[in-house]
Each structure stands twice: as structure tokens, then as C-alpha cells.
């Protein structure tokens, strides 16, 4: 009996040891992918994070998402320096700044592929860009607002830094679509900060100087929400369209304040970037640009989109801001 007990104990020990080796071996076989995003206090980036984490689970990847506190270049560069020591199998980064490129080159020199998500960079050594075709997004926004107006009507274009490639491409698309539809651009106001008072003053002056404006296109939703607020304060009701499809914009569609908006697909960006990174680690060839698409959100599909976003975060207990 004692011999049997000893034998059973020895076998259990062997099973535990073997199980540990097998578990470690399986973990070692998992590709390691790290995603670096701008700022996780913002809804847009949180949506990309959620998509990436779903990709980690679905594809059996050892992955993690890192982000800066304030979205500064210095913070992101420090994060990239730290990641170099971890030697991931692939790196996914939002290309918000040209200042990242020297650090990204170090990964490539160490044979670590770098994929860009959400924001592209004019950098020859990137493996792929996964995100929105912002010219298409701008054209879609321009065509949508034109559908609410008549040829010869005037609109305003408002937004952030026009030298930022994302905004520049959206503006280009806006102008092409408006020209095609016969809509005139009465005024352009770019380089505006997201500070509420600045937007309020800019919109109030614009409406005073150009009273014939029948619609406004804004480079991003954060600003679009403030533009809408000031237009309402002025006692006007003209269509405003942004670009990101955040929850607050969808709320305005559901309550009838605006007819619709256009939206990127940040959740798909995160998921597709991880899927693409996995293919790269397996030595597969991938496209240099993977389009995550543009959606038009109107009353008919706004509820489904809204429910998806609310379920995705559970609104993070109300802590996620809807800024981009």
C-alpha cells in the first residue's frame, strides 16, 4: 500500500512538471505583439484597444496595449524605447508624429516589423498601414452634407491643424465632393484648437460674417459637437457633420438633432492590425494599406452602432471622453 501511494505521488509530480513544461512551451510559441496608442482617456483610442484585445484572444497572441498619459511625442518615444528591450515579434503604433520614426527605425534594424494603425506616416520601412482612407472619408462627409442642401448653397469648413495629414486629406476629400455637388465653400477656418471658448468665438464670428451658410463640415467630432452647440445658441438649425462616429454624435442622430454622420471604424482597425501582425510573424506577405472602411450613420443604423459602443465600454463608468 505504501509503495502504491509513493508511486502515485511520484506520477503526480511528473505530471505537474510535464504540464509546466508544456504550458511554458505553448506560451513561448505564441507570437508577442505590442500595440502603442495615443491616450486611453479618449473614446476613439479605447475602441482601437478593444479591437486589438479581441484580436489577441481570437488569434492566440501574447499581446498588450500601451498608451501615453497625455499623448505627447516625448511620452510615446519613451514607451517605444522601453519596448525595444522586450523584443516583440511585431509592433503596432499609431503614427501620430514624424518624431517617432528614428525610434521605429531601431525596431526595423532589429528585424521587428512595424505596422501603423489609425494614422499613417510617410515612412518607407513600415510594413503596413491599417486604417481609414481619409480622402474617402472627406468625400463621404462632403457628399452627405451636399445631399441635405441645394446646388449653389454655401457651407463652411472648420477644423484643426491643416498640416496634420489626417485633417489635410479629409479637407481635400470635402472639397472634391462639394465641387462635384455644386456646393460653394463660403469660408474656411482651420488651425482651431479644441478649446470650447475658441470654437464658440470662431463659430459666432463666422455665422455673423457669413449669414448665408447652410451647413458646416468639421474635421473631427470633438469640434463638431462644440460647433453644433454654438449654432444652437445662435438660434439656428443647419446641418453639421464631423468624422469619427463617437457616441455623442450618434446620440444626436437618435434624438433627431442631426440627420446623420460619417464614421471611421476604430474597433476594426485594432482587430485588423493584430490579424495583419500575426500574418507578418508567419512570414506572409501583406498589403501596404489595409482599409478599415468608412460608414454612413443615419437613423436606420444609429441604434445598433450606439448599442455596440455602449456595450463595448459600459461607458467605463462614465470616464471615457469622446475626443479624438
SULVENZI-V924435 format. One record per helix or strand of 3 or more residues. SS is the DSSP state (a for helix, b for strand). FROM is the first residue (numbers start at 1). TO is the last residue. If there is no record, write none. Layout:
ss->SS from->FROM to->TO
ss->SS from->FROM to->TO
//
This chain:
ss->a from->2 to->29
ss->b from->32 to->39
ss->a from->43 to->59
ss->b from->62 to->68
ss->a from->73 to->86
ss->b from->90 to->93
ss->a from->98 to->109
ss->b from->113 to->117
ss->b from->128 to->131
ss->a from->134 to->146
ss->b from->154 to->158
ss->a from->165 to->181
ss->b from->184 to->189
ss->a from->196 to->209
ss->b from->213 to->218
ss->a from->221 to->233
ss->b from->239 to->241
ss->a from->247 to->254
ss->b from->260 to->263
ss->a from->266 to->281
ss->b from->289 to->291
ss->b from->295 to->298
ss->a from->299 to->318
//
